[in-house]
Amino acid sequence: METNPALAGVTCTDCDESFDAAAATGRCPDCGGILDVEYDLDALDVSRETFENRSERSQWRYRELLPFAREAAVTTNEGGTPLVPVPELAAEFGVEAVYVKDEGRNPTGTIDDRAQSVAATAAREAGATDVALASTGDDGQSAAAYAARAGLESHTFVPTRASFTNKAMVNVHGGDMSVVEGRIGDADAAFADAVAEHDDWHPVQVFSTPFAHEGLKTAYFEVAEALDWSAPDHVVHPTGRGAGLHAIATAAREFADLGLVDSVPAVHAAQAEGCAPIVRAFEEGRDGHEPWEAPDTICGRIEIPDPTGSALALAAVRETGGDAVAAPDPEILEGATSLAESAGLELGASSGASVAAAYALAERDAFASDDVLVLVNAGAGSKDDDILRSHLMGKGI
């Protein structure tokens, strides 16, 4: 396995046992916990100029903080997405600046391309022939694309409510797809059963491998560099399994520890009121979630009633001084459509939660007048055109 020389190994976030990264492709072999990649930051000789002097715009620009050597990367030039200023929101919130990190500009239209690039690299380096995951839609499409790029077979388990676009594109990329009756929990169960039956299938779902959520870190690296090596004061992230929150907080600490930036932003979770297990756990002061019994939201990407990474997500929010907000569906959809109308940005329906949460945080006086906010758009609005248009039709537009 052609790994980064600074890769120190992987550590279980539950039992603290450490393992050789080359031998740890799934969950913790001792307790089944989530494995996290560790780097020897002292061994890295990087500066701001290291990255500024590179012409490459993909996420592999930050190869020193990814698990694998650049030469091994399975990539379609994901990353390098724009940080778009939205001065209208800055004026509404009374802050210095608001930006949208527009991950809908990635190759398959989602931030998951960052994760699947690294996960597919790990699978190919491990000698896998097949990869598998359960998906609400976007990451399944991405996994099929990157498996195709890597010459691997992909197996995606999606619930019936996953979008037609995502399901169609899994097949277009040559992936094997199982549409599971029910919701994401049912797809998760089918995925787990299938992996148990096929021990040669390499899991690429976030938190089912130590490598997928590593790719998500690079969105923050790009933000910091775009802001002239200054950390934003707040990052608001649409939240399902919790991988994005954990990745952003991890990336912020790594850049701060390396002396590339001088602070860490407050990381805020944004969920839908109809399925908000992480928000509820945060408000109740718990370290982990209780499954949401009756999920009810149109925002399928973040409708995760039993999020694997809740403990890591909650730690990310609390350790950075962030907050957790649940918004009703109409406010989430209005957040997405309002930025399309006022700023020309195409946010995915679920990513409207970032906008709705930012409004709620402003009402809580969470922002200072000199603050810089970054709202994450995790996926392209064109994938949710029917949902967004239906919202407008409900308003008589």
Beta strands, then each sheet from edge to edge (+ up, - down):
strand 1: 7-12
strand 2: 18-19
strand 3: 35-39
strand 4: 83-85
strand 5: 97-102
strand 6: 130-134
strand 7: 153-159
strand 8: 176-180
strand 9: 201-203
strand 10: 234-238
strand 11: 266-272
strand 12: 324-327
strand 13: 372-377
sheet 1: 2+ 1- 3+
sheet 2: 4+ 5- 13- 10- 11- 12-
sheet 3: 8+ 7+ 6+ 9+
end
